[in-house]
Amino acid sequence: MPNQEKLIQWILATLRKHDWSISEFARQADVSTVAISNVLNHRRNAGVDLCLALAKATHTQPELVLRMAGILPPTPDVPAVQEYQLLAYFRALDSASQRALMTLARALHEQRAEYSADKKKPDE
C-alpha cells in the first residue's frame, strides 16, 4: 500500500485554503464524502479516479495528485513540479489573463537575458 500522507496533507490544506468542508470538496469533485473521509482517516487509499476528480476540482495537475497518492513515482526534479503547477494555474485562467501572464513571463525572461549579457561583457 502506498503511503498517502502527502495526499492527506494536501487535502487538508486544500480544505483550509478554500474554506471548504469535506462535503463541499466532495461536491466540487463530484465524488462521495465517504471517499474523501476514508482517505483522511486512513481507512482506504485514494485510487486513480478519486485523484483525478480532486485534481480537476482544484485545477491541479493530475500528475501531482497521483504522485502525492503514491500511484505515480515521486519526481526528484523540483523545477518540474513547479512547472506543472504553473501550467495548472495558466490553464485555469481566462484568455485575457493568460495573455497578461505571457507578457509578464516574456518581460522577466528578457530582463534576465539582458542581465546575463551585461555580466558577460568584459570590463573596459
C-alpha positions in Angstrom: 0.0 0.0 0.0 1.4 3.4 -0.9 1.9 6.0 1.8 -0.7 8.6 1.2 0.3 11.1 3.9 1.3 13.7 1.4 -2.1 13.4 -0.3 -3.8 13.6 3.1 -1.9 16.8 4.0 -2.7 18.3 0.6 -6.4 17.5 1.0 -6.4 19.2 4.5 -4.5 22.2 3.1 -7.0 22.4 0.2 -9.9 22.4 2.7 -8.3 25.2 4.6 -7.3 27.2 1.5 -10.8 27.2 0.0 -12.6 27.2 3.4 -14.4 24.0 2.3 -16.0 21.2 4.3 -15.3 17.7 3.2 -18.8 17.7 1.8 -18.1 20.8 -0.3 -14.9 19.4 -1.6 -16.7 16.2 -2.5 -19.4 18.2 -4.3 -16.8 20.2 -6.2 -15.0 16.9 -7.2 -18.3 15.0 -7.9 -17.3 12.2 -5.5 -18.8 11.0 -2.3 -17.9 12.4 1.1 -17.1 8.9 2.2 -14.4 8.6 -0.4 -12.6 11.6 0.9 -13.2 10.7 4.6 -11.9 7.2 4.1 -8.6 8.6 2.7 -8.3 11.2 5.5 -9.0 8.6 8.2 -6.6 6.0 6.7 -9.4 3.6 6.0 -8.7 3.4 2.3 -6.1 4.6 -0.2 -7.2 7.0 -2.9 -7.4 5.4 -6.3 -6.8 6.9 -9.7 -10.4 8.1 -10.2 -10.5 9.9 -6.9 -7.2 11.6 -7.5 -8.3 12.7 -11.0 -11.5 14.1 -9.6 -9.7 16.0 -6.8 -7.2 17.4 -9.3 -9.9 18.6 -11.6 -11.8 20.3 -8.8 -8.7 22.2 -7.6 -7.2 22.9 -11.1 -4.2 20.9 -10.1 -2.1 18.9 -12.5 -3.3 15.3 -12.2 0.3 14.0 -12.1 0.9 15.9 -8.9 -2.1 14.4 -7.1 -1.3 10.9 -8.4 2.3 11.4 -7.1 1.1 12.5 -3.7 -1.1 9.5 -3.5 1.9 7.2 -4.3 0.2 6.0 -7.5 3.0 7.5 -9.7 6.6 7.5 -8.6 7.9 10.7 -7.0 9.8 13.1 -9.2 13.2 14.3 -7.9 13.1 17.3 -10.2 11.6 20.1 -8.1 11.5 22.6 -11.1 9.3 20.2 -13.0 6.8 20.2 -10.1 6.8 24.0 -10.2 6.3 23.9 -14.0 3.3 21.6 -13.6 1.8 23.9 -11.0 2.4 26.9 -13.2 0.8 25.2 -16.1 -2.2 24.3 -13.9 -2.6 28.0 -12.9 -2.2 29.1 -16.5 -4.9 26.7 -17.7 -7.3 27.9 -15.1 -7.1 31.5 -16.3 -9.3 33.1 -18.9 -7.7 34.0 -22.2 -7.1 37.7 -21.3 -5.3 36.7 -18.1 -3.3 34.1 -20.0 -2.1 36.8 -22.4 -1.2 39.0 -19.4 0.8 36.2 -17.8 2.6 35.5 -21.0 3.5 39.2 -21.3 4.9 39.2 -17.7 6.8 35.9 -18.3 8.3 37.3 -21.5 9.4 40.5 -19.8 11.0 38.6 -16.9 12.8 36.3 -19.4 14.1 39.3 -21.4 15.2 41.1 -18.3 17.1 38.0 -17.2 18.7 37.7 -20.6 19.8 41.3 -20.5 21.3 40.9 -17.1 23.2 37.8 -18.1 24.5 39.6 -21.2 25.7 42.5 -19.1 27.5 40.2 -16.7 29.4 38.6 -19.6 30.7 41.8 -21.1 34.4 42.4 -20.4 35.3 45.4 -18.3 36.5 48.3 -20.5 
